[in-house]
């Protein structure tokens, strides 16, 4: 049998590249995924969190918008999680006051950075994210966060469906097991966006800084 790479060659895997106006979207870097012993603990997320400060620093230095998401349920018994929390009741830890629902140290939002609260996997589902990005002329969404097979994949699929160039930073996303992590990166890279290294993402962001310094001014709309 052919390898997946050989089978897909010439059919899937076209490169889309960065556009001119990117935003960095940091998805659900919450302590539920990084506290050892917690039900959602994912070693791959611990690694991804450690890799992400440099990406955040590059985006902030370039003046591109940095947006964070968190899952947070506000209704009694997490009813606003609908069928998802019935399928995955482990998500019911995502409530105010639970330390597991807090942002991970080192990748938490800085003052003025937008935080999108969501109740489902995709950062776009049931939120104003797409219209906000379109209003600001953003054409590229750079994704970091977790988990690769869950909220990253769902957000990547929705991003391309909303008309954005979608870039997933391989080193800055993680999962609880390497098999779904790698399989979903393969699918995203084949069909929905480009999967790139942290170094390549930082290099592209640096180009934005030198070519379009006015983005710093535009990004103030997100504060």
C-alpha positions, 0 to 999 in steps of 0.5 A, a space after each residue: 500500500 502507498 504511503 499517505 504522502 505518496 497517495 496525496 501527492 499531486 492531489 492535496 497539499 497545495 501551499 497557500 502562504 501568508 497574506 499581507 495582514 495576519 493575526 495570531 490566534 492562541 487557542 485554549 492554552 488553559 491549565 486543564 491541559 498542562 496540570 499533571 493528573 488533570 483529566 485533560 492533561 496532554 504532554 504535547 500541550 505542555 511542549 507547545 506552551 513552552 514553544 509559544 512565548 517566542 511566537 507571541 513575542 514576534 507577533 507583539 513586536 510586529 504589532 499584529 493582533 494577538 487574540 486568545 480564546 478560552 472555553 468557559 461555561 456560564 450556565 447552570 450544569 454547563 448547559 451552554 455547552 449543549 451536546 458537546 458537554 454531554 459527549 465530553 463531560 470532562 469539559 465541565 471543568 471549564 467554569 469560573 473559579 476552577 484553576 483548570 480553566 485559567 490561562 497557562 503561565 507564560 502564554 496568558 493574554 497581555 493587557 489590551 489583547 482580546 479574549 474570545 470566550 467560546 463554548 465549543 471547539 471552533 473559535 469561530 462557532 457562536 462568536 464574533 471572531 470572523 466578523 471582527 477579523 474581516 472588519 479589520 482587513 485580516 486575511 491570514 489567521 495564524 493558529 497556536 494552542 490546543 488541542 490539535 485534533 480538537 479545537 485547532 482542527 475545528 478552528 482551522 476548518 472554520 477559518 478557511 471556510 470564512 475566507 482566511 489563509 490558515 497557518 498552523 504553527 507545528 511547534 506551538 500546537 499539541 495534543 494528548 497523544 502523538 498519533 491524533 496530533 500528527 494525523 490532524 496536522 497532516 489533514 490540515 496541511 493537505 486540505 485546509 491550510 499550511 502547517 509550518 515550523 515556529 521559525 518559519 512563522 516568526 520569519 514571515 511575521 518579521 516580514 510583516 513588521 518591515 513591510 507594513 508597519 502601519 499594522 501596529 496602528 490597526 491592531 489598536 482596534 483589538 485593545 
